Amino acid sequence: MKTSVIVCTRDRCARLEALLASLAAAKPVAGMDLELVVVDDGSKDATGVTVKRFAASVDFPVHLLVQQPGRGLAAARNRGRAAAP
């Protein structure tokens, strides 16, 4: 079963790091096909670096989508959903 976790964020790197640590520590259900989609609404902090570092440390796909700043949460959700299978 494909499970996509979609995270929308903007300039919340510290909170994002905590969320990513929780995902890394979670025990997947047998047969779960997990992927993470992070939609960055134009962050000016280290969000992109944090996501890329996390992606290199886990064994499931992590996709970082960056959109123009200020498009908002609804646009980020729609973009994340469109990227998830």
N, C-alpha and C positions, 0 to 999 in steps of 0.2 A: 504494500500500500504506500503510495507516494504521499508524503506529508511535507507541506511547505509552510515554513514559519516566515511571516512577512513582518518586518520591523521598519517603521517609518520614524525618521529622526532628523533633528536639526540642532546643532550646537549643544549636544548633551553627551559628550564623549565619556565622562565619568560614569554616568548611568548606563550607557551602552556597554561599557567594559564589564559592569556588574551583570548585565543581562547575558552577555556572551559567555562569561565565566559559568553562569548557571546552565546555559545550554551545553557547554563542554562537559560539565559534571553530570548531566542527566544521563540516565541509563535508557538507551533506546529499547523499544519493544521489539522482540524477535520479528524479523521480516519487515520492519519499518524502513522505508526509503526516505530519509530525511534530507531536506535542503533548506538553506536559509537565504532569504532575499532581503537585503537592507536597502531601503530607499532613502537617500540623503537629500534633503530639501535645501541644498546649498550651504552646508555647514562651513564655518570658518575656523573650526577647531581641528583636532586631529582625528576626526571621525574616519576619514578614508584610510589613513595609516592603521588605525586600530582594527578596522574590518579586514584589511589585507593581512595583517599580522595574525589575526584570528583564523582566517581562511587557511593559512599555511600550517596551522597547528591542529586542524581537525580532519577527519576522514570522510566528510560529507561536503557536497558542493555549497559554496557560499558565493552569492552574486551581489555585487555592489552596483546600484543604479544611482546616478547623481543627476538631479534635475535642477533647473534654474531656481535660485532662491526665491522664496515667497510664493511659490505656486500653491502651497498649502497642503494640509493633511489629506483632504479628499483626493487631490491629484496624486499625492504620494501613494495612497491606498490603491487607487485605480491602476497606477503604473506597476506597483508590486503584484497585484492580482493578475495583470496582463502578462507579467514575466513568469509567473508560476504556472506549471502545467495543469 
